[in-house]
Amino acid sequence: MVPLSHAAAFAVASLIIIVIPGPNVLFAIGRALTLGRRSAVLSVAGAVAGSFVPLVAVSVGLGAVLMASATLFLIVKIVGAGYLIYLGVATIRRRKELAAALHSNLPSVGGSRVLGQGFIVGATNPKTIVFFGAVLPQFAVPAQGALPAQLLILGAIFLTIQALSDGCWALLAATARSWFARSPRRLETVGSTGGLMIIGVGAGMALTGTH
């Protein structure tokens, strides 16, 4: 088992990292502004599920391989960045559909699709990959039992905090969307803004260092 003191220290470190908006948060905010509360929540759920991928990779030892290989890390980063830019462009192109979707109470993007998009963003988020690969193992204690189990427990703490924090960001953005929705022109602006935010996140991921 993970010592309580280590778990508490890791929770504090996780909170500091998570509350600073990164790709997951900005993607969820972009989806909240363009698609509403339901899609925002699904985006967060997908991103949290996606974050489980690098957690498992680190737990079974693959994280060290990824962190040691600049090429592999770059590939993962570029895939995630490219996907975000694609989604951002698609969001801007579909901005005129937002008003019709809102007034018909139908989402312009299916729930499973939004969930899947969030999953990909979470799984390829360099911020999470680096944190799990470089920071997570520092809080495990070999003498306390199996390391994979300890890493998974610590990872569960991280994912819980992530879900709560990202969810709050997304719901706040979804609440602000209702004001924009009173005007078709405002709503188109929301679509453009959300798309630009997602593109910005993708560009930021592409331009960050490899490690």
N, C-alpha and C positions, 0 to 999 in steps of 0.2 A: 504493500500500500504506500501511497505517497504521504510523507509526513505532512501534518496539518500546516505547519509553518511554511513549508515549501509550496503547498497548494494555495495558501493565502497570498504569498509573495507573487506567485504566478498569476493569480487572479488580478492583482494590482497592475502587474506589468501588462497583462492582456487588456485591461480596461483602458490604460493609457494609449495603447496602440489602436484599439478599436474605435474609441470615441473620435479620433481624428479621421474625418471622412476620407475614405480611399475608394478604389474602384467599385467595391460592393455597394457602399453607401450611395455614391453618386449615380450608379446605375439604377438603384432602387428609387432615388429621388426623380431621376429622369422618367422612369416608368410611372411614378405616382403622378407627375405633372401631365403626362401625355395620356395615360390610360386609367388613372384613378386608384382608389384605395385597394380594391381587390387585387389588381395587378401588382401594386406596390408590395402587398403582403406576400403574394406568390413569388415575386422577385427575390424578396428577402429569404423566403423558405428555400428557394432554389439555390441561392448563393450559400446559405448555411450548409445545405446538403452537398454542394460542390466543394466546400472547404473541407469536407470529410475526406476527400480524395488525397490531398497532400498530407493530411494527418495520418491516414493509413500507410501512405508511402514512407513517411518518416518512421512510423512504428515498426515497420518490417525491414527497415534499413535502406530503402531506396532513396530516402531524402538526402542521405550523405552523398550518394552517387550524383544526384541532380545538382546539389550545391557545389560539388567538386568539378562539374563539367560546365564550363561557360557556354559551350555550344548547345547542350540540352536545355539549359536554363533559358538561353536566348530563344530557342525554338518555342518553348512553352509560352514565353512572354509575347513573342510576335503573334502567335496564334490567337492568344487572348486579346491582344490589342487590335488585330485585324478584324476579329469578330465584333468587337465593340464599335469600331468605326463603321462597319457594315450596318449594324443595327441603328446607329445614329443617323446615317444617311437615309435609311429606310423610314425612320421616324419622321424626318423632315419632309420627305416626299409624300408622306401620308397625312400631313398635318390638317388638310382640309376635311379629312374623314372624321376628325375628332368630334366636331359638333353633332354630326348625324349619329355617331355611335353613342354619344352621351345622351341625347334626347330620346333615343330608342331604347336606352338602358341596356345596350348590348356592347360587350367589349370588342374593340376593333382587332384584338389579337386574342386567340384562344388561351384559356387558362393553362393547359398543359404546355403550350408553346412558350408562354412567359416563364413558367416554372423551369423548363429546359434551358431557356436563355440564361436565367439566373444561375443555374447549375454550372454552365460553361464558364460564366464570369467568375464564379466562386472557385472553381477548380483551377483556373489559370491565373488567379490573382497573385502577382509577384510579392505583394506585401504579406500575404498569408504564407506563401511558400517559403520565403526567407525567414519569417518569424518561426514557423514550425521547424525548419531545418537548422537554424542557428541558435534559437533561444529556447525552444521547448525542451531539448535534451538536457539543458543545464539545470533544470529543476527536478530531474529524476535522480533517484538515489539507488544505485545498483544493489547495495546491501539490504534494501527494503523489499526485494522481490523482483519478479520478472519485469524487465524494462518495457517491453511492448505494452503490458497492462498499465503500467504507470503513465506511459505516454498517452495512451487512449483516455485515461482518466483526466489527465491535465488538458488534453484536447477537448474533452467534453465540457470542461469549465470554460474554455475559450469560446466554444461554439454557443454555449448558453448566453454568455455575455454578448457575443456578436448578434445573436437573434434578438435580444432585448434592445440593444443599442440601435442596430440598423432598423428594427421595426419602428422605434420612436421617430427616427429621421424620416422614414417613409410615410408614416401616418401624418406627421406634421406637414410634409409636402402635399399629401393628398388633401388635407384640409384647406391648404392655400389654393388648391386647384379649383375649389367650388366658386371662389371669387372670380377667377378668370373665366369660368364657364358661363357667366352671365352674358357674355358678349362673344359672338362668333369670331370677331377679330382678335379678342383677347385669347380665345382658345387656340387660334392658329399660331399666335405668338407663343403660347405654352408649348405647342407641338415643336416649333422651331427651337425654342429654348431647351426643351428636354433633349431633343436630338443633338443640339450643339454640345450639351453637357456630356452626353454619352460619347460623342466624337472626341471631346476634350480628354475624357478619361482614357480612351483608347490611345490617343496621341501621347498622353503623359506616360502610359505604360511602355509605349514603344521607345520613348526617349530616355527612360531611366536607365541607370547603369545595369550591367549584367549581374552584379552582386551588391 
